[in-house]
Amino acid sequence: MTPDKTPIACTADAGFTEWLAASGGSLVVTTYQAGMVLLIGWTGTQLSLLPRHFDKVTGIDVNDGRLAVAARHEIHCFANAPALAHDLLVEAPGRYDALYMPRSTHYTADIHAHDVAFEGETLWVVNTRFCCLARLSQRYTFEPVWKPRFVSEVVPEDRCHLNGLGLKNGKPHTLSALGTTNTPGGWREHKATGGVLIDLASHELVTQGLAMPHSPRWRGDELYVLNSGCGTLLRVDPASGAQTVVCKLPGYLRGLTFVGPYALVGLCKIRESNIFGGLPVQAEGKPLLCGVAVVDLQRGTLAGLFEFTGGVEELFDIRFLPGIRRANLLRPDQPAVREGMTAPQFSYWLRPDKLVKDEA
C-alpha cells in the first residue's frame, strides 16, 4: 500500500516478464507522488514487488553496493549486506539475495533534490531549489559547486529548474534544466519549449528547445535524454545538438537507465496543474500510463511494459541491480536495523534470543 493506504495495483506484459527473467538482475524504482522506493524482483517463477515508504522520494543511484535515495528533507545512504540477506526472515531463509541497510542520513532541508549520483566517495546532488550542482558535506547543509552561467546567484528561487545529471566515464558531465531563465520560477512560462542540456565544463548549451527534459544519461559516447513533455526518448549528438527520436511512449517521462541493448524508461500520468498543463504529450488526448518501459534501442520499439494500474501515478527514477534477483531494503526505523551488524571481516544478526546475557 501507499503511505495513504491506497492499494498498489500493477501488471506486467509478457515482454517485461521475459526480459526481467533473462536479465540476471532486478530494479529499484522511486515514486514521487506516492512516496515510495519500490524493489521489483524475480522469484524464479514470477515478479515480486516490495515497497518502502519515504517522503517525496526523487533521485536514486547505485554504485559498488551502495544505494542513495533523495527524499524531501534528507538523503539516505544504504549499503548492501549480502551475508545478512539470507537470514533476514527467520521463517523464510533465502528469500532475499541482497539487503540494503541504512548507513547514513544527510539532512538537507527542502532543497528540492532531484538527481543524485555517486562519483567515488562523493555524492552529487542536483539542488533544484538553489539551481546548482552540490555535494554533501559533514559541516554544511550542502556545498554548491557549479551553477549555470545564466543564473546570477545561488539563492532558493528555482530560477531554471535544474533537475538532471548525466555522468560520463563516472564524472559529472551534462545537466538538464527546464529553462535558461534567471527569475524566480521563470522557467514555467516556456516549459513546453524552453528545456536545455548544459555541458558542465564549458557551460555551453548542448541542445535546446526541449519540453521539460529529465534524466540526461550517457551510454558510452552516446548521450540520451527524456523529452518528458513530448513523451519521447531522444538521442542527442553532443557535437551538433541534433536530436533523434528513439522511441515515443504513452506517458510523461522520468527516470532512465540502460541494461545492455535496452533502455528502461519511467512513465508518469500528468497531474492537472499549472505546472504540467499544456504539454504536447497531454494535448494529444491519448491515455497516459504509469510504469516502466523496456525499450529496444536498436529497433526503437517497446519490448516490455510494467504498468501501475492503481496507487502509483508518477515515477521519478530507475536503477538496475545486476546480479541481484530479489533485494530488500530496511528503513532506518525498522527494528531489524538494530539487530544487523556488519564489518569488513564479518556480519552478524544480534537477535535477542541469541545474545549471551551480561551478568554484571
Secondary structure, DSSP 8 states (H G I E B T S, - for coil): --TT----EEEE-HHHHHHHHHHTEEEEEEETTTTEEEEEEE-SSSEEEEEEE-TT---EEEETTEEEEE-SSEEEEEEE-HHHHTTSSTTSTTS-SEEEEEEEEEE--S--EEEEEEETTEEEEEETTTTEEEE--SSSS-EEEE--TT--S--SS-SS-EEEEEEETTEEEEEEES----STTGGGGGTTT-EEEEETTT--EEEEEESS-EEEEEETTEEEEEEGGGTEEEEE-TTT--EEEEEE-SSEEEEEEEETTEEEEEEE---SSTTTTT-HHHHT------EEEEEETTTTEEEEEEEEEES-----EEEEEET-SSEEE--TTSGGGGTEEE-SS-EEE--GGGS-----
